[in-house]
Amino acid sequence: MSKISEYYGKTMSVYNSMLKLGLKIPFVKVGRETYLQKILKDKVSDEQLSIAIEESPLSVLSVEEIESLAKREMWIHAFWVSILSFIAAVPSEGWLMCLAIAFDFIQYQLMIFVLLQKILYLYGSDELLSKEDVFDEKSDWLLLFISTVMIGKHQLLNMMKSATGVALKQVVQRFAVKMFSKLVLLNVVRQTAKWLGVSLSKEWVLKTSGSFVVFFSCMISALITLWLFVPMNKRLIVYLSNQVQNGVKPTEITFN
């Protein structure tokens, strides 16, 4: 049992180190002022925009309006993370497939990091990940949001449902789904051709059903990514809305 605990601890340590490394990628860092100017410029006056940047968007918008903006951001990112997951599911063998799985693993987690910063800025957080000397403190704080609010306090569930969940679903999508769908689609194509009185060669049927399998597998991949991504961020938005309504600023949130 002690060996299992030791391996579990090492696994979680490596996992958290990987997440923290992802936060150091330049394009993952979202500039607070630039982002707020972009998202609020058509929603408020120039004077209100200055107040939002100087103080907080909550100084010029209601919690309901902020929540609406946060959900809009969530669905935009959900669309792109699913599209990328769809594309990553196309390669089905060899090194290209391994690279695609790694890409899907990474892009999912990076999208979480980017969206998390944007939502926190909307709810009044200060600049994040901008100074190297406070990076560890701020990055640990962001990872706590993911593990306690967005996923849940069970660390193993955190690992399984986050980026690792995206990698594991590739195994299901690429092998189990492929085999099942190929059998089903092969019979459907044959039966449809029989009803229409069309004579089809076995080679043509296999080739056609193979194309359907690729598309079907990609759709499964995208939908599973969406299923993982949206609930996490909905929980974050609801949590932050409740906190600010109770007078707690994002920067004042602590985790037990």
Buried (B, 14 or more C-beta within 10 A) or exposed (E): EEEEEEEEEEBBEEBBEBBBEBBEEEEBBBBBEEBBBEBBEEBBEEEBBEBBBEEBBBEBBEBEBBBEBBBEBBEEBBEEBBEBBBBBBBBBEEEEBEEBBEBBBBBBBBBBBBBBBBBBBBBBBEBBBEEEEEBEEBBEBBBBBBBBBBBEEEBEEBBEBBBBBBBBBBEBBBEEBBEEBBEBBBEEBBEEBEEEEEEBEEEEBEEBBBEBBBEBBBBBBBBBBBEBBBEBBBBBBEBBBEBBEEEEBBEEBEEE
